Amino acid sequence: MTKEECFELMKWLILQVRDNGENLKSDEMLKADWVAKQKHLDSAIKTLNSCDALWLNDVFGLWHRKEIEPNIPKS
C-alpha cells in the first residue's frame, strides 16, 4: 500500500465512524469489515519508510484539523 492509499483508507475509516457510527455499532458485518480494514491499514503503515510515515502523519494532521476538529463540540 502506498502512503497515499494509506491516507485515503485512514480518511475513510474516520468518516465511517463519524457518519455511520450507529450502524457500525449495531451491524456485526459492517463492524467486522471496518476492523479488518483497520488492521490492514495498521499493517501497511508499519511497512512505510520513515519519510512516508512522516508525510502521512503531516497530511493526516492537516486533514483532521480542517475536516474533523471543527465538528467536535468544545467543552
N, CA, C, O and CB atoms as a CASP TS submission, in Angstrom:
PFRMAT TS
TARGET T0000
AUTHOR 0000-0000-0000
METHOD Language model
MODEL 1
PARENT N/A
ATOM      1  N   MET     1       0.845  -1.173   0.000  1.00  0.00           N
ATOM      2  CA  MET     1       0.000   0.000   0.000  1.00  0.00           C
ATOM      3  C   MET     1       0.897   1.244   0.000  1.00  0.00           C
ATOM      4  O   MET     1       1.870   1.310   0.751  1.00  0.00           O
ATOM      5  CB  MET     1      -0.965  -0.006   1.226  1.00  0.00           C
ATOM      6  N   THR     2       0.573   2.206  -0.825  1.00  0.00           N
ATOM      7  CA  THR     2       1.344   3.437  -0.858  1.00  0.00           C
ATOM      8  C   THR     2       0.903   4.359   0.272  1.00  0.00           C
ATOM      9  O   THR     2      -0.127   4.132   0.908  1.00  0.00           O
ATOM     10  CB  THR     2       1.191   4.138  -2.218  1.00  0.00           C
ATOM     11  N   LYS     3       1.687   5.390   0.512  1.00  0.00           N
ATOM     12  CA  LYS     3       1.323   6.357   1.548  1.00  0.00           C
ATOM     13  C   LYS     3      -0.003   7.044   1.208  1.00  0.00           C
ATOM     14  O   LYS     3      -0.803   7.334   2.098  1.00  0.00           O
ATOM     15  CB  LYS     3       2.439   7.408   1.718  1.00  0.00           C
ATOM     16  N   GLU     4      -0.227   7.297  -0.071  1.00  0.00           N
ATOM     17  CA  GLU     4      -1.473   7.936  -0.499  1.00  0.00           C
ATOM     18  C   GLU     4      -2.670   7.011  -0.263  1.00  0.00           C
ATOM     19  O   GLU     4      -3.734   7.464   0.158  1.00  0.00           O
ATOM     20  CB  GLU     4      -1.392   8.330  -1.987  1.00  0.00           C
ATOM     21  N   GLU     5      -2.496   5.726  -0.532  1.00  0.00           N
ATOM     22  CA  GLU     5      -3.559   4.760  -0.281  1.00  0.00           C
ATOM     23  C   GLU     5      -3.838   4.638   1.216  1.00  0.00           C
ATOM     24  O   GLU     5      -4.990   4.521   1.633  1.00  0.00           O
ATOM     25  CB  GLU     5      -3.188   3.391  -0.867  1.00  0.00           C
ATOM     26  N   CYS     6      -2.793   4.664   2.006  1.00  0.00           N
ATOM     27  CA  CYS     6      -2.965   4.651   3.464  1.00  0.00           C
ATOM     28  C   CYS     6      -3.767   5.862   3.908  1.00  0.00           C
ATOM     29  O   CYS     6      -4.675   5.739   4.730  1.00  0.00           O
ATOM     30  CB  CYS     6      -1.597   4.626   4.180  1.00  0.00           C
ATOM     31  N   PHE     7      -3.445   7.008   3.380  1.00  0.00           N
ATOM     32  CA  PHE     7      -4.147   8.233   3.742  1.00  0.00           C
ATOM     33  C   PHE     7      -5.626   8.137   3.384  1.00  0.00           C
ATOM     34  O   PHE     7      -6.483   8.497   4.191  1.00  0.00           O
ATOM     35  CB  PHE     7      -3.511   9.439   3.046  1.00  0.00           C
ATOM     36  N   GLU     8      -5.930   7.659   2.190  1.00  0.00           N
ATOM     37  CA  GLU     8      -7.320   7.535   1.768  1.00  0.00           C
ATOM     38  C   GLU     8      -8.081   6.561   2.667  1.00  0.00           C
ATOM     39  O   GLU     8      -9.231   6.818   3.023  1.00  0.00           O
ATOM     40  CB  GLU     8      -7.394   7.076   0.306  1.00  0.00           C
ATOM     41  N   LEU     9      -7.454   5.457   3.033  1.00  0.00           N
ATOM     42  CA  LEU     9      -8.112   4.496   3.905  1.00  0.00           C
ATOM     43  C   LEU     9      -8.287   5.064   5.315  1.00  0.00           C
ATOM     44  O   LEU     9      -9.311   4.822   5.953  1.00  0.00           O
ATOM     45  CB  LEU     9      -7.312   3.190   3.953  1.00  0.00           C
ATOM     46  N   MET    10      -7.306   5.810   5.804  1.00  0.00           N
ATOM     47  CA  MET    10      -7.441   6.459   7.112  1.00  0.00           C
ATOM     48  C   MET    10      -8.651   7.392   7.117  1.00  0.00           C
ATOM     49  O   MET    10      -9.458   7.372   8.046  1.00  0.00           O
ATOM     50  CB  MET    10      -6.154   7.245   7.467  1.00  0.00           C
ATOM     51  N   LYS    11      -8.765   8.197   6.082  1.00  0.00           N
ATOM     52  CA  LYS    11      -9.894   9.121   5.994  1.00  0.00           C
ATOM     53  C   LYS    11     -11.204   8.350   5.953  1.00  0.00           C
ATOM     54  O   LYS    11     -12.157   8.707   6.646  1.00  0.00           O
ATOM     55  CB  LYS    11      -9.765  10.023   4.753  1.00  0.00           C
ATOM     56  N   TRP    12     -11.260   7.298   5.150  1.00  0.00           N
ATOM     57  CA  TRP    12     -12.478   6.511   5.021  1.00  0.00           C
ATOM     58  C   TRP    12     -12.889   5.928   6.367  1.00  0.00           C
ATOM     59  O   TRP    12     -14.063   5.974   6.733  1.00  0.00           O
ATOM     60  CB  TRP    12     -12.287   5.393   3.995  1.00  0.00           C
ATOM     61  N   LEU    13     -11.923   5.380   7.105  1.00  0.00           N
ATOM     62  CA  LEU    13     -12.223   4.787   8.405  1.00  0.00           C
ATOM     63  C   LEU    13     -12.778   5.824   9.377  1.00  0.00           C
ATOM     64  O   LEU    13     -13.762   5.568  10.070  1.00  0.00           O
ATOM     65  CB  LEU    13     -10.972   4.138   8.991  1.00  0.00           C
ATOM     66  N   ILE    14     -12.150   6.983   9.424  1.00  0.00           N
ATOM     67  CA  ILE    14     -12.600   8.041  10.329  1.00  0.00           C
ATOM     68  C   ILE    14     -13.994   8.521   9.938  1.00  0.00           C
ATOM     69  O   ILE    14     -14.852   8.714  10.799  1.00  0.00           O
ATOM     70  CB  ILE    14     -11.607   9.220  10.321  1.00  0.00           C
ATOM     71  N   LEU    15     -14.217   8.712   8.650  1.00  0.00           N
ATOM     72  CA  LEU    15     -15.520   9.197   8.202  1.00  0.00           C
ATOM     73  C   LEU    15     -16.618   8.165   8.435  1.00  0.00           C
ATOM     74  O   LEU    15     -17.767   8.533   8.680  1.00  0.00           O
ATOM     75  CB  LEU    15     -15.463   9.568   6.728  1.00  0.00           C
ATOM     76  N   GLN    16     -16.286   6.894   8.363  1.00  0.00           N
ATOM     77  CA  GLN    16     -17.272   5.857   8.665  1.00  0.00           C
ATOM     78  C   GLN    16     -17.722   5.946  10.118  1.00  0.00           C
ATOM     79  O   GLN    16     -18.909   5.820  10.417  1.00  0.00           O
ATOM     80  CB  GLN    16     -16.695   4.464   8.374  1.00  0.00           C
ATOM     81  N   VAL    17     -16.779   6.162  11.005  1.00  0.00           N
ATOM     82  CA  VAL    17     -17.134   6.296  12.418  1.00  0.00           C
ATOM     83  C   VAL    17     -17.974   7.551  12.626  1.00  0.00           C
ATOM     84  O   VAL    17     -18.978   7.525  13.337  1.00  0.00           O
ATOM     85  CB  VAL    17     -15.864   6.341  13.304  1.00  0.00           C
ATOM     86  N   ARG    18     -17.557   8.644  12.003  1.00  0.00           N
ATOM     87  CA  ARG    18     -18.286   9.902  12.169  1.00  0.00           C
ATOM     88  C   ARG    18     -19.692   9.834  11.567  1.00  0.00           C
ATOM     89  O   ARG    18     -20.666  10.236  12.202  1.00  0.00           O
ATOM     90  CB  ARG    18     -17.505  11.045  11.530  1.00  0.00           C
ATOM     91  N   ASP    19     -19.787   9.326  10.349  1.00  0.00           N
ATOM     92  CA  ASP    19     -21.043   9.405   9.604  1.00  0.00           C
ATOM     93  C   ASP    19     -21.927   8.168   9.744  1.00  0.00           C
ATOM     94  O   ASP    19     -23.126   8.229   9.471  1.00  0.00           O
ATOM     95  CB  ASP    19     -20.750   9.632   8.160  1.00  0.00           C
ATOM     96  N   ASN    20     -21.348   7.059  10.162  1.00  0.00           N
ATOM     97  CA  ASN    20     -22.097   5.806  10.159  1.00  0.00           C
ATOM     98  C   ASN    20     -21.895   5.049  11.472  1.00  0.00           C
ATOM     99  O   ASN    20     -22.026   3.825  11.515  1.00  0.00           O
ATOM    100  CB  ASN    20     -21.670   4.931   8.969  1.00  0.00           C
ATOM    101  N   GLY    21     -21.580   5.770  12.527  1.00  0.00           N
ATOM    102  CA  GLY    21     -21.231   5.158  13.798  1.00  0.00           C
ATOM    103  C   GLY    21     -22.307   4.272  14.390  1.00  0.00           C
ATOM    104  O   GLY    21     -22.003   3.199  14.912  1.00  0.00           O
ATOM    105  N   GLU    22     -23.553   4.697  14.320  1.00  0.00           N
ATOM    106  CA  GLU    22     -24.633   3.891  14.891  1.00  0.00           C
ATOM    107  C   GLU    22     -24.773   2.561  14.161  1.00  0.00           C
ATOM    108  O   GLU    22     -24.985   1.525  14.790  1.00  0.00           O
ATOM    109  CB  GLU    22     -25.956   4.658  14.839  1.00  0.00           C
ATOM    110  N   ASN    23     -24.655   2.586  12.841  1.00  0.00           N
ATOM    111  CA  ASN    23     -24.733   1.337  12.076  1.00  0.00           C
ATOM    112  C   ASN    23     -23.540   0.443  12.370  1.00  0.00           C
ATOM    113  O   ASN    23     -23.679  -0.779  12.427  1.00  0.00           O
ATOM    114  CB  ASN    23     -24.808   1.630  10.573  1.00  0.00           C
ATOM    115  N   LEU    24     -22.369   1.039  12.558  1.00  0.00           N
ATOM    116  CA  LEU    24     -21.188   0.243  12.890  1.00  0.00           C
ATOM    117  C   LEU    24     -21.364  -0.472  14.229  1.00  0.00           C
ATOM    118  O   LEU    24     -20.925  -1.611  14.390  1.00  0.00           O
ATOM    119  CB  LEU    24     -19.939   1.133  12.930  1.00  0.00           C
ATOM    120  N   LYS    25     -22.001   0.190  15.177  1.00  0.00           N
ATOM    121  CA  LYS    25     -22.230  -0.419  16.487  1.00  0.00           C
ATOM    122  C   LYS    25     -23.196  -1.597  16.400  1.00  0.00           C
ATOM    123  O   LYS    25     -23.003  -2.621  17.056  1.00  0.00           O
ATOM    124  CB  LYS    25     -22.769   0.621  17.464  1.00  0.00           C
ATOM    125  N   SER    26     -24.230  -1.444  15.588  1.00  0.00           N
ATOM    126  CA  SER    26     -25.314  -2.430  15.590  1.00  0.00           C
ATOM    127  C   SER    26     -25.174  -3.523  14.536  1.00  0.00           C
ATOM    128  O   SER    26     -25.771  -4.589  14.685  1.00  0.00           O
ATOM    129  CB  SER    26     -26.613  -1.733  15.389  1.00  0.00           C
ATOM    130  N   ASP    27     -24.415  -3.293  13.494  1.00  0.00           N
ATOM    131  CA  ASP    27     -24.296  -4.268  12.408  1.00  0.00           C
ATOM    132  C   ASP    27     -22.949  -4.982  12.508  1.00  0.00           C
ATOM    133  O   ASP    27     -21.899  -4.398  12.240  1.00  0.00           O
ATOM    134  CB  ASP    27     -24.448  -3.577  11.021  1.00  0.00           C
ATOM    135  N   GLU    28     -23.001  -6.232  12.892  1.00  0.00           N
ATOM    136  CA  GLU    28     -21.764  -7.005  13.107  1.00  0.00           C
ATOM    137  C   GLU    28     -20.943  -7.161  11.830  1.00  0.00           C
ATOM    138  O   GLU    28     -19.713  -7.172  11.888  1.00  0.00           O
ATOM    139  CB  GLU    28     -22.101  -8.382  13.663  1.00  0.00           C
ATOM    140  N   MET    29     -21.600  -7.282  10.682  1.00  0.00           N
ATOM    141  CA  MET    29     -20.852  -7.428   9.419  1.00  0.00           C
ATOM    142  C   MET    29     -20.111  -6.129   9.071  1.00  0.00           C
ATOM    143  O   MET    29     -18.954  -6.159   8.653  1.00  0.00           O
ATOM    144  CB  MET    29     -21.812  -7.819   8.260  1.00  0.00           C
ATOM    145  N   LEU    30     -20.784  -5.006   9.248  1.00  0.00           N
ATOM    146  CA  LEU    30     -20.124  -3.716   8.997  1.00  0.00           C
ATOM    147  C   LEU    30     -18.949  -3.522   9.947  1.00  0.00           C
ATOM    148  O   LEU    30     -17.875  -3.073   9.549  1.00  0.00           O
ATOM    149  CB  LEU    30     -21.126  -2.550   9.150  1.00  0.00           C
ATOM    150  N   LYS    31     -19.175  -3.872  11.217  1.00  0.00           N
ATOM    151  CA  LYS    31     -18.126  -3.727  12.212  1.00  0.00           C
ATOM    152  C   LYS    31     -16.925  -4.606  11.863  1.00  0.00           C
ATOM    153  O   LYS    31     -15.781  -4.162  11.958  1.00  0.00           O
ATOM    154  CB  LYS    31     -18.659  -4.079  13.606  1.00  0.00           C
ATOM    155  N   ALA    32     -17.180  -5.831  11.466  1.00  0.00           N
ATOM    156  CA  ALA    32     -16.102  -6.752  11.109  1.00  0.00           C
ATOM    157  C   ALA    32     -15.326  -6.243   9.898  1.00  0.00           C
ATOM    158  O   ALA    32     -14.101  -6.356   9.855  1.00  0.00           O
ATOM    159  CB  ALA    32     -16.664  -8.148  10.825  1.00  0.00           C
ATOM    160  N   ASP    33     -16.026  -5.687   8.920  1.00  0.00           N
ATOM    161  CA  ASP    33     -15.360  -5.127   7.739  1.00  0.00           C
ATOM    162  C   ASP    33     -14.489  -3.942   8.130  1.00  0.00           C
ATOM    163  O   ASP    33     -13.361  -3.808   7.654  1.00  0.00           O
ATOM    164  CB  ASP    33     -16.397  -4.698   6.682  1.00  0.00           C
ATOM    165  N   TRP    34     -15.017  -3.080   9.001  1.00  0.00           N
ATOM    166  CA  TRP    34     -14.265  -1.903   9.449  1.00  0.00           C
ATOM    167  C   TRP    34     -13.000  -2.337  10.190  1.00  0.00           C
ATOM    168  O   TRP    34     -11.919  -1.798   9.951  1.00  0.00           O
ATOM    169  CB  TRP    34     -15.144  -1.006  10.361  1.00  0.00           C
ATOM    170  N   VAL    35     -13.138  -3.300  11.079  1.00  0.00           N
ATOM    171  CA  VAL    35     -11.999  -3.792  11.856  1.00  0.00           C
ATOM    172  C   VAL    35     -10.953  -4.422  10.938  1.00  0.00           C
ATOM    173  O   VAL    35      -9.756  -4.211  11.129  1.00  0.00           O
ATOM    174  CB  VAL    35     -12.465  -4.814  12.912  1.00  0.00           C
ATOM    175  N   ALA    36     -11.392  -5.187   9.951  1.00  0.00           N
ATOM    176  CA  ALA    36     -10.455  -5.811   9.009  1.00  0.00           C
ATOM    177  C   ALA    36      -9.685  -4.748   8.228  1.00  0.00           C
ATOM    178  O   ALA    36      -8.477  -4.876   8.027  1.00  0.00           O
ATOM    179  CB  ALA    36     -11.207  -6.743   8.035  1.00  0.00           C
ATOM    180  N   LYS    37     -10.375  -3.710   7.793  1.00  0.00           N
ATOM    181  CA  LYS    37      -9.709  -2.631   7.061  1.00  0.00           C
ATOM    182  C   LYS    37      -8.740  -1.879   7.966  1.00  0.00           C
ATOM    183  O   LYS    37      -7.668  -1.464   7.526  1.00  0.00           O
ATOM    184  CB  LYS    37     -10.745  -1.660   6.474  1.00  0.00           C
ATOM    185  N   GLN    38      -9.115  -1.706   9.213  1.00  0.00           N
ATOM    186  CA  GLN    38      -8.231  -1.010  10.142  1.00  0.00           C
ATOM    187  C   GLN    38      -6.966  -1.828  10.414  1.00  0.00           C
ATOM    188  O   GLN    38      -5.872  -1.271  10.501  1.00  0.00           O
ATOM    189  CB  GLN    38      -8.966  -0.717  11.457  1.00  0.00           C
ATOM    190  N   LYS    39      -7.115  -3.132  10.546  1.00  0.00           N
ATOM    191  CA  LYS    39      -5.948  -3.994  10.739  1.00  0.00           C
ATOM    192  C   LYS    39      -5.050  -3.984   9.512  1.00  0.00           C
ATOM    193  O   LYS    39      -3.825  -3.982   9.626  1.00  0.00           O
ATOM    194  CB  LYS    39      -6.387  -5.426  11.055  1.00  0.00           C
ATOM    195  N   HIS    40      -5.671  -3.978   8.336  1.00  0.00           N
ATOM    196  CA  HIS    40      -4.898  -3.907   7.096  1.00  0.00           C
ATOM    197  C   HIS    40      -4.111  -2.594   7.039  1.00  0.00           C
ATOM    198  O   HIS    40      -2.940  -2.575   6.661  1.00  0.00           O
ATOM    199  CB  HIS    40      -5.832  -4.033   5.864  1.00  0.00           C
ATOM    200  N   LEU    41      -4.767  -1.510   7.417  1.00  0.00           N
ATOM    201  CA  LEU    41      -4.097  -0.207   7.441  1.00  0.00           C
ATOM    202  C   LEU    41      -2.942  -0.213   8.430  1.00  0.00           C
ATOM    203  O   LEU    41      -1.853   0.261   8.109  1.00  0.00           O
ATOM    204  CB  LEU    41      -5.092   0.905   7.799  1.00  0.00           C
ATOM    205  N   ASP    42      -3.160  -0.735   9.613  1.00  0.00           N
ATOM    206  CA  ASP    42      -2.093  -0.805  10.617  1.00  0.00           C
ATOM    207  C   ASP    42      -0.880  -1.556  10.074  1.00  0.00           C
ATOM    208  O   ASP    42       0.258  -1.123  10.258  1.00  0.00           O
ATOM    209  CB  ASP    42      -2.603  -1.485  11.897  1.00  0.00           C
ATOM    210  N   SER    43      -1.124  -2.667   9.415  1.00  0.00           N
ATOM    211  CA  SER    43      -0.025  -3.444   8.833  1.00  0.00           C
ATOM    212  C   SER    43       0.686  -2.657   7.743  1.00  0.00           C
ATOM    213  O   SER    43       1.914  -2.669   7.659  1.00  0.00           O
ATOM    214  CB  SER    43      -0.545  -4.767   8.266  1.00  0.00           C
ATOM    215  N   ALA    44      -0.082  -1.980   6.917  1.00  0.00           N
ATOM    216  CA  ALA    44       0.508  -1.210   5.818  1.00  0.00           C
ATOM    217  C   ALA    44       1.348  -0.057   6.346  1.00  0.00           C
ATOM    218  O   ALA    44       2.420   0.222   5.810  1.00  0.00           O
ATOM    219  CB  ALA    44      -0.587  -0.676   4.889  1.00  0.00           C
ATOM    220  N   ILE    45       0.880   0.611   7.380  1.00  0.00           N
ATOM    221  CA  ILE    45       1.630   1.737   7.949  1.00  0.00           C
ATOM    222  C   ILE    45       2.971   1.262   8.495  1.00  0.00           C
ATOM    223  O   ILE    45       3.976   1.965   8.383  1.00  0.00           O
ATOM    224  CB  ILE    45       0.815   2.427   9.064  1.00  0.00           C
ATOM    225  N   LYS    46       2.984   0.080   9.079  1.00  0.00           N
ATOM    226  CA  LYS    46       4.232  -0.449   9.628  1.00  0.00           C
ATOM    227  C   LYS    46       5.278  -0.714   8.555  1.00  0.00           C
ATOM    228  O   LYS    46       6.469  -0.786   8.859  1.00  0.00           O
ATOM    229  CB  LYS    46       3.960  -1.722  10.389  1.00  0.00           C
ATOM    230  N   THR    47       4.850  -0.859   7.309  1.00  0.00           N
ATOM    231  CA  THR    47       5.809  -1.124   6.227  1.00  0.00           C
ATOM    232  C   THR    47       6.320   0.152   5.562  1.00  0.00           C
ATOM    233  O   THR    47       7.244   0.101   4.750  1.00  0.00           O
ATOM    234  CB  THR    47       5.168  -2.014   5.179  1.00  0.00           C
ATOM    235  N   LEU    48       5.726   1.295   5.903  1.00  0.00           N
ATOM    236  CA  LEU    48       6.171   2.553   5.294  1.00  0.00           C
ATOM    237  C   LEU    48       7.560   2.923   5.802  1.00  0.00           C
ATOM    238  O   LEU    48       7.905   2.670   6.956  1.00  0.00           O
ATOM    239  CB  LEU    48       5.169   3.693   5.595  1.00  0.00           C
ATOM    240  N   ASN    49       8.346   3.526   4.916  1.00  0.00           N
ATOM    241  CA  ASN    49       9.629   4.036   5.392  1.00  0.00           C
ATOM    242  C   ASN    49       9.374   5.301   6.216  1.00  0.00           C
ATOM    243  O   ASN    49       8.261   5.827   6.227  1.00  0.00           O
ATOM    244  CB  ASN    49      10.601   4.329   4.197  1.00  0.00           C
ATOM    245  N   SER    50      10.390   5.774   6.889  1.00  0.00           N
ATOM    246  CA  SER    50      10.200   6.884   7.824  1.00  0.00           C
ATOM    247  C   SER    50       9.738   8.166   7.126  1.00  0.00           C
ATOM    248  O   SER    50       8.932   8.907   7.688  1.00  0.00           O
ATOM    249  CB  SER    50      11.492   7.151   8.577  1.00  0.00           C
ATOM    250  N   CYS    51      10.223   8.440   5.928  1.00  0.00           N
ATOM    251  CA  CYS    51       9.796   9.643   5.202  1.00  0.00           C
ATOM    252  C   CYS    51       8.315   9.571   4.846  1.00  0.00           C
ATOM    253  O   CYS    51       7.584  10.551   4.990  1.00  0.00           O
ATOM    254  CB  CYS    51      10.634   9.828   3.927  1.00  0.00           C
ATOM    255  N   ASP    52       7.875   8.395   4.376  1.00  0.00           N
ATOM    256  CA  ASP    52       6.464   8.240   4.031  1.00  0.00           C
ATOM    257  C   ASP    52       5.581   8.284   5.277  1.00  0.00           C
ATOM    258  O   ASP    52       4.478   8.829   5.232  1.00  0.00           O
ATOM    259  CB  ASP    52       6.243   6.926   3.277  1.00  0.00           C
ATOM    260  N   ALA    53       6.049   7.723   6.377  1.00  0.00           N
ATOM    261  CA  ALA    53       5.286   7.764   7.623  1.00  0.00           C
ATOM    262  C   ALA    53       5.152   9.206   8.124  1.00  0.00           C
ATOM    263  O   ALA    53       4.086   9.597   8.600  1.00  0.00           O
ATOM    264  CB  ALA    53       5.961   6.884   8.698  1.00  0.00           C
ATOM    265  N   LEU    54       6.206   9.986   8.020  1.00  0.00           N
ATOM    266  CA  LEU    54       6.134  11.395   8.414  1.00  0.00           C
ATOM    267  C   LEU    54       5.177  12.162   7.511  1.00  0.00           C
ATOM    268  O   LEU    54       4.394  12.985   7.986  1.00  0.00           O
ATOM    269  CB  LEU    54       7.528  12.038   8.374  1.00  0.00           C
ATOM    270  N   TRP    55       5.238  11.894   6.204  1.00  0.00           N
ATOM    271  CA  TRP    55       4.327  12.528   5.253  1.00  0.00           C
ATOM    272  C   TRP    55       2.886  12.204   5.643  1.00  0.00           C
ATOM    273  O   TRP    55       2.037  13.093   5.706  1.00  0.00           O
ATOM    274  CB  TRP    55       4.624  12.057   3.798  1.00  0.00           C
ATOM    275  N   LEU    56       2.622  10.933   5.902  1.00  0.00           N
ATOM    276  CA  LEU    56       1.275  10.502   6.263  1.00  0.00           C
ATOM    277  C   LEU    56       0.798  11.212   7.524  1.00  0.00           C
ATOM    278  O   LEU    56      -0.343  11.671   7.583  1.00  0.00           O
ATOM    279  CB  LEU    56       1.234   8.985   6.463  1.00  0.00           C
ATOM    280  N   ASN    57       1.645  11.304   8.512  1.00  0.00           N
ATOM    281  CA  ASN    57       1.298  11.990   9.752  1.00  0.00           C
ATOM    282  C   ASN    57       0.978  13.462   9.493  1.00  0.00           C
ATOM    283  O   ASN    57      -0.014  13.983  10.002  1.00  0.00           O
ATOM    284  CB  ASN    57       2.442  11.868  10.766  1.00  0.00           C
ATOM    285  N   ASP    58       1.808  14.122   8.711  1.00  0.00           N
ATOM    286  CA  ASP    58       1.600  15.542   8.429  1.00  0.00           C
ATOM    287  C   ASP    58       0.309  15.782   7.649  1.00  0.00           C
ATOM    288  O   ASP    58      -0.477  16.662   8.000  1.00  0.00           O
ATOM    289  CB  ASP    58       2.786  16.100   7.652  1.00  0.00           C
ATOM    290  N   VAL    59       0.096  15.006   6.600  1.00  0.00           N
ATOM    291  CA  VAL    59      -1.072  15.197   5.745  1.00  0.00           C
ATOM    292  C   VAL    59      -2.351  14.845   6.499  1.00  0.00           C
ATOM    293  O   VAL    59      -3.361  15.538   6.378  1.00  0.00           O
ATOM    294  CB  VAL    59      -0.953  14.347   4.470  1.00  0.00           C
ATOM    295  N   PHE    60      -2.304  13.765   7.275  1.00  0.00           N
ATOM    296  CA  PHE    60      -3.478  13.404   8.050  1.00  0.00           C
ATOM    297  C   PHE    60      -3.794  14.475   9.081  1.00  0.00           C
ATOM    298  O   PHE    60      -4.959  14.818   9.283  1.00  0.00           O
ATOM    299  CB  PHE    60      -3.273  12.056   8.732  1.00  0.00           C
ATOM    300  N   GLY    61      -2.775  15.001   9.731  1.00  0.00           N
ATOM    301  CA  GLY    61      -2.996  16.055  10.714  1.00  0.00           C
ATOM    302  C   GLY    61      -3.666  17.275  10.108  1.00  0.00           C
ATOM    303  O   GLY    61      -4.587  17.837  10.702  1.00  0.00           O
ATOM    304  N   LEU    62      -3.217  17.689   8.940  1.00  0.00           N
ATOM    305  CA  LEU    62      -3.829  18.834   8.256  1.00  0.00           C
ATOM    306  C   LEU    62      -5.287  18.542   7.918  1.00  0.00           C
ATOM    307  O   LEU    62      -6.163  19.374   8.152  1.00  0.00           O
ATOM    308  CB  LEU    62      -3.046  19.183   6.974  1.00  0.00           C
ATOM    309  N   TRP    63      -5.539  17.367   7.371  1.00  0.00           N
ATOM    310  CA  TRP    63      -6.907  16.981   7.010  1.00  0.00           C
ATOM    311  C   TRP    63      -7.793  16.933   8.256  1.00  0.00           C
ATOM    312  O   TRP    63      -8.918  17.431   8.245  1.00  0.00           O
ATOM    313  CB  TRP    63      -6.916  15.609   6.292  1.00  0.00           C
ATOM    314  N   HIS    64      -7.284  16.338   9.315  1.00  0.00           N
ATOM    315  CA  HIS    64      -8.059  16.205  10.552  1.00  0.00           C
ATOM    316  C   HIS    64      -8.421  17.567  11.125  1.00  0.00           C
ATOM    317  O   HIS    64      -9.557  17.784  11.547  1.00  0.00           O
ATOM    318  CB  HIS    64      -7.277  15.394  11.588  1.00  0.00           C
ATOM    319  N   ARG    65      -7.459  18.484  11.142  1.00  0.00           N
ATOM    320  CA  ARG    65      -7.736  19.830  11.665  1.00  0.00           C
ATOM    321  C   ARG    65      -8.775  20.556  10.817  1.00  0.00           C
ATOM    322  O   ARG    65      -9.577  21.325  11.348  1.00  0.00           O
ATOM    323  CB  ARG    65      -6.445  20.656  11.722  1.00  0.00           C
ATOM    324  N   LYS    66      -8.769  20.322   9.511  1.00  0.00           N
ATOM    325  CA  LYS    66      -9.698  21.008   8.618  1.00  0.00           C
ATOM    326  C   LYS    66     -11.076  20.352   8.600  1.00  0.00           C
ATOM    327  O   LYS    66     -12.086  21.055   8.629  1.00  0.00           O
ATOM    328  CB  LYS    66      -9.131  21.044   7.214  1.00  0.00           C
ATOM    329  N   GLU    67     -11.141  19.031   8.553  1.00  0.00           N
ATOM    330  CA  GLU    67     -12.397  18.327   8.326  1.00  0.00           C
ATOM    331  C   GLU    67     -13.063  17.795   9.582  1.00  0.00           C
ATOM    332  O   GLU    67     -14.290  17.703   9.625  1.00  0.00           O
ATOM    333  CB  GLU    67     -12.165  17.207   7.403  1.00  0.00           C
ATOM    334  N   ILE    68     -12.310  17.448  10.588  1.00  0.00           N
ATOM    335  CA  ILE    68     -12.879  16.780  11.756  1.00  0.00           C
ATOM    336  C   ILE    68     -12.971  17.708  12.963  1.00  0.00           C
ATOM    337  O   ILE    68     -14.036  17.822  13.568  1.00  0.00           O
ATOM    338  CB  ILE    68     -12.053  15.561  12.111  1.00  0.00           C
ATOM    339  N   GLU    69     -11.890  18.365  13.318  1.00  0.00           N
ATOM    340  CA  GLU    69     -11.872  19.194  14.529  1.00  0.00           C
ATOM    341  C   GLU    69     -12.961  20.272  14.571  1.00  0.00           C
ATOM    342  O   GLU    69     -13.527  20.506  15.639  1.00  0.00           O
ATOM    343  CB  GLU    69     -10.532  19.852  14.656  1.00  0.00           C
ATOM    344  N   PRO    70     -13.282  20.944  13.442  1.00  0.00           N
ATOM    345  CA  PRO    70     -14.342  21.955  13.535  1.00  0.00           C
ATOM    346  C   PRO    70     -15.697  21.383  13.943  1.00  0.00           C
ATOM    347  O   PRO    70     -16.564  22.124  14.407  1.00  0.00           O
ATOM    348  CB  PRO    70     -14.482  22.661  12.217  1.00  0.00           C
ATOM    349  N   ASN    71     -15.888  20.080  13.775  1.00  0.00           N
ATOM    350  CA  ASN    71     -17.174  19.458  14.108  1.00  0.00           C
ATOM    351  C   ASN    71     -17.200  18.850  15.497  1.00  0.00           C
ATOM    352  O   ASN    71     -18.213  18.284  15.908  1.00  0.00           O
ATOM    353  CB  ASN    71     -17.505  18.398  13.100  1.00  0.00           C
ATOM    354  N   ILE    72     -16.099  18.959  16.224  1.00  0.00           N
ATOM    355  CA  ILE    72     -16.050  18.432  17.586  1.00  0.00           C
ATOM    356  C   ILE    72     -16.507  19.526  18.534  1.00  0.00           C
ATOM    357  O   ILE    72     -15.926  20.610  18.556  1.00  0.00           O
ATOM    358  CB  ILE    72     -14.615  17.931  17.956  1.00  0.00           C
ATOM    359  N   PRO    73     -17.547  19.253  19.323  1.00  0.00           N
ATOM    360  CA  PRO    73     -18.033  20.272  20.248  1.00  0.00           C
ATOM    361  C   PRO    73     -16.956  20.662  21.261  1.00  0.00           C
ATOM    362  O   PRO    73     -16.244  19.810  21.793  1.00  0.00           O
ATOM    363  CB  PRO    73     -19.282  19.773  20.976  1.00  0.00           C
ATOM    364  N   LYS    74     -16.855  21.929  21.506  1.00  0.00           N
ATOM    365  CA  LYS    74     -15.915  22.449  22.512  1.00  0.00           C
ATOM    366  C   LYS    74     -16.568  22.327  23.890  1.00  0.00           C
ATOM    367  O   LYS    74     -17.745  22.649  24.058  1.00  0.00           O
ATOM    368  CB  LYS    74     -15.517  23.948  22.208  1.00  0.00           C
ATOM    369  N   SER    75     -15.799  21.863  24.865  1.00  0.00           N
ATOM    370  CA  SER    75     -16.357  21.709  26.216  1.00  0.00           C
ATOM    371  C   SER    75     -16.110  22.954  27.027  1.00  0.00           C
ATOM    372  O   SER    75     -16.504  23.020  28.192  1.00  0.00           O
ATOM    373  CB  SER    75     -15.755  20.490  26.927  1.00  0.00           C
TER
END
